[in-house]
Structure formats: structure tokens, C-alpha cells
Amino acid sequence: MLFIARWTALPEVEKVASERFVKTGGAPPEGVKMLGRWHAVGPVAGIAVCECSDIEPLAAWVHEWADLLSFEITPALTDEQLGKLLSTALAQG
């Protein structure tokens, strides 16, 4: 499954979050394939698109950073998946 992960650093720990990222690179654990990651200009915030077959490694990755970042994780669809879903829905009327 694909997931979109959005994060924002808690304001009081932005420096600590930046230091941890520089030190660790913020790599995902085994079981999570990061397809891309983008960072906002200015605030310590951004998004990543990840793929995993089991939600537990993704939850573990979020937990690693939960002391510094606020997260929103949502399932995602590709254009092809959404197109198929919409085509089916439209055909059903």
C-alpha cells in the first residue's frame, strides 16, 4: 500500500529535530520503501510517499520521531488505481 506521510516539527524542538535528521538521515526502517521525500522551505515540515505491505514498520518509524514531530498519515492511490475506482463507480451510475 502507498501512504502519504506529512510532518511538522513541534515549534519548541525544531532545532533538535533538525539535528537528529542531519545525524540519522531519517531513513525508514526495513519494511518501508520511501518513494520520495520533500521538505518545506522555512518550517521544519514536509511530506514523504512510502510503500509498505504492513503498517507496523511505518508506525514504528513515526514512533521514532513522535517526540519531535507531529504526523498525519493517509493511504494513497496512484492515478491508475483512482482511475479504475472512478470508472467502476461511474459505470454503476
Residue frames as a rotation matrix with the C-alpha (Angstrom) as fourth column:
MET 1
0.574 0.819 0.000 0.00
0.819 -0.574 0.000 0.00
0.000 0.000 -1.000 0.00
LEU 2
-0.370 -0.623 0.689 1.00
0.570 -0.738 -0.360 3.59
0.733 0.260 0.628 -0.59
PHE 3
0.449 0.448 -0.773 0.91
0.881 -0.369 0.297 6.19
-0.152 -0.814 -0.560 2.17
ILE 4
0.123 -0.379 0.917 1.45
0.234 -0.887 -0.398 9.92
0.964 0.263 -0.020 2.30
ALA 5
0.213 -0.159 -0.964 3.19
0.977 0.029 0.211 10.99
-0.005 -0.987 0.162 5.50
ARG 6
0.329 -0.086 0.940 3.03
0.143 -0.980 -0.139 14.67
0.933 0.181 -0.310 6.43
TRP 7
0.191 -0.293 -0.937 5.05
0.976 0.160 0.149 16.01
0.107 -0.943 0.317 9.33
THR 8
0.464 -0.126 0.877 5.66
-0.075 -0.992 -0.103 19.26
0.883 -0.018 -0.469 11.14
ALA 9
-0.515 -0.687 -0.513 8.18
0.541 0.204 -0.816 19.82
0.665 -0.698 0.266 13.88
LEU 10
0.587 0.588 -0.557 6.78
0.801 -0.322 0.504 20.92
0.117 -0.742 -0.660 17.18
PRO 11
0.748 -0.255 0.613 7.92
0.024 -0.912 -0.409 24.58
0.663 0.320 -0.677 17.44
GLU 12
0.769 -0.428 0.475 9.86
-0.624 -0.338 0.705 24.17
-0.141 -0.838 -0.526 20.67
VAL 13
0.327 -0.659 0.678 12.02
-0.009 0.715 0.699 21.34
-0.945 -0.235 0.228 19.25
GLU 14
0.984 0.077 -0.161 12.71
-0.155 -0.083 -0.985 22.42
-0.089 0.994 -0.069 15.66
LYS 15
0.262 -0.962 -0.081 16.48
-0.948 -0.240 -0.209 22.64
0.182 0.131 -0.975 16.30
VAL 16
-0.271 -0.325 0.906 16.60
-0.606 0.789 0.102 19.19
-0.748 -0.521 -0.411 17.92
ALA 17
0.639 0.566 0.521 14.57
0.084 0.621 -0.779 17.71
-0.765 0.541 0.349 15.03
SER 18
0.856 -0.380 -0.351 16.97
-0.482 -0.342 -0.807 19.26
0.187 0.860 -0.476 12.52
GLU 19
-0.086 -0.943 0.322 19.98
-0.991 0.113 0.066 17.91
-0.099 -0.313 -0.944 14.41
ARG 20
-0.014 0.141 0.990 18.50
-0.275 0.951 -0.139 14.39
-0.961 -0.274 0.025 14.55
PHE 21
0.915 0.387 0.113 17.75
0.014 0.250 -0.968 14.44
-0.402 0.888 0.224 10.83
VAL 22
0.543 -0.788 -0.290 21.30
-0.784 -0.353 -0.510 15.58
0.300 0.504 -0.810 9.97
LYS 23
-0.280 -0.682 0.675 22.73
-0.881 0.462 0.102 12.84
-0.382 -0.566 -0.730 12.23
THR 24
-0.274 0.249 0.929 20.48
-0.075 0.957 -0.279 9.95
-0.959 -0.146 -0.243 11.10
GLY 25
-0.976 -0.029 -0.217 19.24
-0.214 -0.070 0.974 10.92
-0.044 0.997 0.062 7.64
GLY 26
-0.295 0.946 0.135 15.72
-0.768 -0.150 -0.622 9.97
-0.568 -0.287 0.771 8.73
ALA 27
-0.725 -0.039 -0.688 15.83
-0.558 0.618 0.553 6.70
0.404 0.785 -0.470 6.80
PRO 28
0.371 0.915 0.156 12.79
-0.886 0.299 0.354 4.44
0.277 -0.270 0.922 7.10
PRO 29
-0.163 -0.383 0.909 13.06
-0.669 0.721 0.184 1.05
-0.726 -0.578 -0.373 8.77
GLU 30
-0.987 -0.138 -0.077 13.11
-0.155 0.745 0.648 -2.25
-0.032 0.652 -0.757 6.94
GLY 31
-0.482 0.861 0.161 9.67
0.805 0.508 -0.308 -2.92
-0.346 -0.019 -0.938 5.53
VAL 32
0.599 0.606 -0.523 9.07
0.320 -0.780 -0.537 0.67
-0.734 0.155 -0.662 4.42
LYS 33
-0.288 -0.631 0.721 10.17
0.949 -0.084 0.305 1.83
-0.132 0.771 0.622 0.98
MET 34
0.111 0.262 -0.959 10.36
0.195 -0.952 -0.238 5.60
-0.975 -0.160 -0.156 0.74
LEU 35
0.300 0.100 0.949 9.47
0.936 0.161 -0.313 6.60
-0.184 0.982 -0.046 -2.83
GLY 36
-0.201 -0.400 0.894 10.22
0.505 -0.824 -0.255 10.28
0.839 0.401 0.368 -2.27
ARG 37
0.209 0.216 -0.954 10.51
0.943 -0.303 0.138 12.93
-0.259 -0.928 -0.267 0.40
TRP 38
-0.083 -0.142 0.986 10.13
0.533 -0.842 -0.077 16.69
0.842 0.520 0.146 0.13
HIS 39
-0.305 -0.142 -0.942 10.88
0.927 -0.270 -0.260 19.37
-0.218 -0.952 0.214 2.72
ALA 40
0.776 0.603 0.186 9.22
0.621 -0.782 -0.058 22.75
0.110 0.160 -0.981 3.13
VAL 41
-0.327 -0.803 0.498 11.30
0.559 -0.589 -0.584 25.90
0.762 0.088 0.641 2.86
GLY 42
-0.163 0.223 0.961 11.23
-0.585 -0.806 0.088 27.66
0.795 -0.548 0.262 6.20
PRO 43
0.394 0.350 0.850 9.48
-0.914 0.251 0.320 25.50
-0.101 -0.903 0.418 8.78
VAL 44
-0.833 -0.537 0.134 10.69
-0.533 0.843 0.068 22.03
-0.150 -0.015 -0.989 9.69
ALA 45
0.149 0.931 0.335 7.90
-0.404 0.366 -0.838 20.29
-0.903 -0.011 0.430 7.79
GLY 46
-0.616 -0.336 -0.712 7.41
-0.779 0.124 0.615 18.12
-0.119 0.934 -0.338 4.74
ILE 47
0.597 0.788 0.150 5.91
-0.716 0.608 -0.345 15.05
-0.363 0.099 0.927 3.13
ALA 48
-0.709 -0.703 0.052 7.03
-0.597 0.639 0.485 11.59
-0.374 0.313 -0.873 2.13
VAL 49
0.476 0.752 -0.456 5.41
-0.865 0.492 -0.092 9.00
0.155 0.438 0.885 -0.09
CYS 50
-0.569 -0.651 0.502 6.04
-0.765 0.643 -0.034 5.50
-0.301 -0.403 -0.864 1.21
GLU 51
0.234 0.581 -0.779 5.12
-0.704 0.654 0.276 1.98
0.670 0.484 0.562 0.24
CYS 52
-0.789 -0.443 0.426 4.69
-0.613 0.603 -0.510 -0.92
-0.031 -0.664 -0.747 2.65
SER 53
-0.387 0.647 -0.658 2.66
-0.128 0.668 0.733 -4.09
0.913 0.368 -0.175 2.83
ASP 54
0.100 0.342 -0.934 2.33
0.895 0.378 0.235 -3.93
0.434 -0.860 -0.268 6.61
ILE 55
0.617 0.247 0.748 1.50
0.057 -0.961 0.270 -0.77
0.785 -0.124 -0.607 8.58
GLU 56
0.891 -0.209 -0.402 3.60
0.437 0.165 0.884 -1.77
-0.119 -0.964 0.239 11.61
PRO 57
-0.120 -0.992 0.042 7.01
0.985 -0.113 0.131 -0.69
-0.125 0.057 0.991 10.23
LEU 58
-0.223 0.120 0.967 5.50
0.414 -0.887 0.206 2.64
0.883 0.446 0.148 9.18
ALA 59
0.813 0.562 0.150 4.02
0.063 -0.341 0.938 3.09
0.579 -0.753 -0.313 12.65
ALA 60
0.561 -0.691 -0.457 7.41
0.787 0.274 0.553 2.27
-0.257 -0.669 0.697 14.19
TRP 61
-0.384 -0.704 0.598 9.09
0.850 -0.522 -0.069 4.91
0.360 0.482 0.799 12.01
VAL 62
0.192 0.555 0.809 6.52
0.067 -0.830 0.553 7.51
0.979 -0.052 -0.197 13.07
HIS 63
0.924 0.187 -0.332 7.00
0.314 0.122 0.942 6.50
0.217 -0.975 0.054 16.71
GLU 64
0.071 -0.989 -0.132 10.79
0.996 0.076 -0.037 7.09
0.047 -0.129 0.990 16.39
TRP 65
-0.729 -0.366 0.579 10.08
0.474 -0.880 0.041 10.74
0.494 0.304 0.815 15.63
ALA 66
0.208 0.977 0.039 6.89
0.636 -0.165 0.754 11.32
0.743 -0.132 -0.656 17.64
ASP 67
0.220 -0.176 -0.960 8.77
0.903 -0.335 0.268 13.15
-0.368 -0.926 0.086 20.40
LEU 68
-0.616 -0.584 -0.529 9.72
0.323 -0.800 0.506 15.86
-0.718 0.141 0.681 17.87
LEU 69
-0.956 0.226 -0.187 7.24
-0.261 -0.363 0.894 15.78
0.134 0.904 0.406 15.01
SER 70
-0.169 0.966 0.198 3.50
-0.390 0.119 -0.913 15.84
-0.905 -0.231 0.356 14.56
PHE 71
-0.964 -0.253 0.082 2.34
-0.061 0.509 0.859 13.38
-0.259 0.823 -0.506 11.84
GLU 72
0.214 0.973 -0.088 -0.61
-0.670 0.081 -0.738 12.83
-0.711 0.217 0.669 9.55
ILE 73
-0.863 -0.465 0.195 -0.51
-0.226 0.703 0.674 9.50
-0.451 0.538 -0.712 7.67
THR 74
0.213 0.962 -0.169 -3.05
-0.657 0.013 -0.754 8.82
-0.723 0.272 0.635 4.90
PRO 75
-0.044 -0.142 0.989 -3.44
0.527 0.838 0.144 5.95
-0.849 0.527 0.038 2.45
ALA 76
-0.176 -0.087 -0.981 -2.82
-0.635 -0.751 0.181 6.97
-0.752 0.655 0.077 -1.15
LEU 77
0.539 0.360 0.761 -3.82
0.398 0.688 -0.607 5.80
-0.742 0.630 0.228 -4.63
THR 78
-0.720 -0.691 0.064 -1.94
0.321 -0.249 0.914 6.06
-0.616 0.678 0.401 -7.91
ASP 79
-0.485 0.527 -0.698 -3.63
-0.792 -0.603 0.094 7.66
-0.371 0.598 0.710 -10.92
GLU 80
-0.674 0.183 -0.716 -4.24
-0.402 0.722 0.563 4.18
0.620 0.667 -0.413 -12.31
GLN 81
-0.820 0.366 -0.441 -5.86
0.567 0.631 -0.530 2.93
0.084 -0.685 -0.724 -9.11
LEU 82
-0.559 0.626 -0.544 -8.06
-0.035 -0.673 -0.739 6.00
-0.828 -0.395 0.398 -8.81
GLY 83
-0.583 0.311 -0.751 -9.00
-0.812 -0.260 0.523 5.82
-0.033 0.914 0.403 -12.49
LYS 84
-0.779 0.274 -0.564 -10.14
0.084 0.937 0.339 2.20
0.622 0.217 -0.753 -12.08
LEU 85
-0.716 0.503 -0.484 -12.14
0.603 0.096 -0.792 3.07
-0.351 -0.859 -0.372 -8.98
LEU 86
-0.501 0.520 -0.692 -13.81
-0.390 -0.849 -0.356 6.06
-0.773 0.092 0.628 -10.66
SER 87
-0.709 0.216 -0.672 -14.55
-0.636 0.216 0.741 4.10
0.305 0.952 -0.016 -13.82
THR 88
-0.779 0.414 -0.470 -16.28
0.486 0.873 -0.038 1.40
0.395 -0.259 -0.882 -11.79
ALA 89
-0.588 0.554 -0.590 -18.24
0.438 -0.396 -0.807 3.97
-0.680 -0.733 -0.010 -9.79
LEU 90
-0.554 0.352 -0.754 -19.32
-0.648 -0.751 0.126 5.85
-0.522 0.558 0.645 -12.93
ALA 91
-0.796 0.239 -0.556 -20.37
-0.312 0.624 0.716 2.64
0.518 0.744 -0.422 -14.67
GLN 92
-0.709 0.532 -0.462 -22.61
0.702 0.594 -0.393 1.80
0.065 -0.603 -0.795 -11.72
GLY 93
-0.058 0.724 0.687 -24.36
0.558 -0.548 0.624 5.10
0.828 0.419 -0.372 -12.19
